[in-house]
Amino acid sequence: MQKRSVQRGRPPGTTTYDEVPAKAFGASVRAARTAQGIAQEALAARVGVERSHMGKIERGEHLPNLGLVLKIAVALECSAAELMTATETGLPKGWFTPNREGTQQ
């Protein structure tokens, strides 16, 4: 059996990671947190994760799953849609271009 490499900051067994949206989402979370004057440690406590994990999310080293995105939104007292809109705004133009088979180029 071939050994799979795991990206830094990802849970064991996870094999996929896309740095561009991870960084955009992290920047959106950090902007919302700092705009409200919330410390990273306080946000992590509200979400129920370690401060170091929240730091990885904000630096774009970890792309959280949907459940964690929803918890972050509740902790920031905003909607997940607002976080996603801010994330989309932070993505570089044309970062995703599907090819004819419907996969990313």
GUSE-318066 format. One record per residue (C-alpha): residue in one letter; x negated, y, z. Coordinates in steps of 0.5 Angstrom, whole numbers, padded with zeros to 4 digits, always signed. Each point is the difference from the previous one (the first is absolute). Layout:
AXYZ ...
***
This chain:
M+0000+0000+0000 Q-0003+0007-0002 K-0001+0005+0006 R+0004+0006-0001 S-0003+0007+0002 V+0004+0004+0004 Q+0000+0008-0001 R-0003+0004+0006 G+0006+0002+0005 R+0005-0005-0003 P+0003-0006+0004 P-0003-0007-0001 G+0003-0003-0006 T+0002+0006-0003 T-0003+0000-0007 T+0002+0006-0004 Y-0001+0008+0002 D+0001+0006-0005 E-0005+0006+0003 V+0004+0005-0004 P+0007+0000+0003 A-0003-0002+0007 K-0004+0006+0000 A+0006+0004-0002 F+0004-0003+0005 G-0005+0001+0006 A+0000+0008-0002 S+0007+0000+0000 V+0000-0003+0007 R-0005+0005+0003 A+0003+0006-0003 A+0006-0002+0003 R-0003-0001+0007 T-0004+0006+0000 A+0005+0004-0002 Q+0004-0002+0006 G-0006+0001+0004 I+0000-0008+0002 A-0006-0003+0002 Q-0002-0006-0004 E+0000-0004+0007 A+0007+0002+0001 L+0002-0002-0007 A-0003-0007+0001 A+0003-0001+0007 R+0007+0002-0003 V-0001-0004-0006 G-0002-0006+0004 V-0007-0001-0003 E-0007+0001+0002 R-0003+0007-0001 S-0006-0003-0004 H+0006-0003-0005 M+0003+0007+0000 G-0007+0003-0002 K+0000-0006-0006 I+0006+0002-0002 E-0001+0007+0000 R-0007-0001-0004 G+0003-0004-0005 E-0003-0006+0002 H+0006-0004+0002 L+0007+0000-0004 P+0005-0001+0005 N+0006-0005-0002 L+0007+0003+0000 G+0002-0002+0007 L-0006+0004+0002 V+0002+0006-0005 L+0007+0000+0003 K-0003+0000+0008 I-0005+0006-0002 A+0006+0004-0003 V+0004-0001+0006 A-0006+0002+0004 L-0001+0006-0004 E+0007+0002+0001 C+0001+0000-0008 S+0003-0005-0005 A-0004-0005-0004 A+0002+0004-0006 E-0003+0006+0002 L-0007-0004+0001 M+0001-0003-0007 T+0001+0007-0003 A-0006+0003+0003 T-0004-0007-0002 E+0002+0001-0007 T-0002+0007+0000 G-0007-0002+0002 L-0001-0005-0005 P-0004+0002-0006 K+0004+0001-0007 G+0000-0006-0004 W-0003-0005+0006 F+0005-0005-0002 T+0000-0002-0008 P+0004-0006-0001 N-0002-0004-0006 R+0005-0004-0005 E+0000-0006+0004 G+0002+0005+0006 T-0006-0001+0004 Q-0005+0006+0002 Q-0006+0001-0004 
***
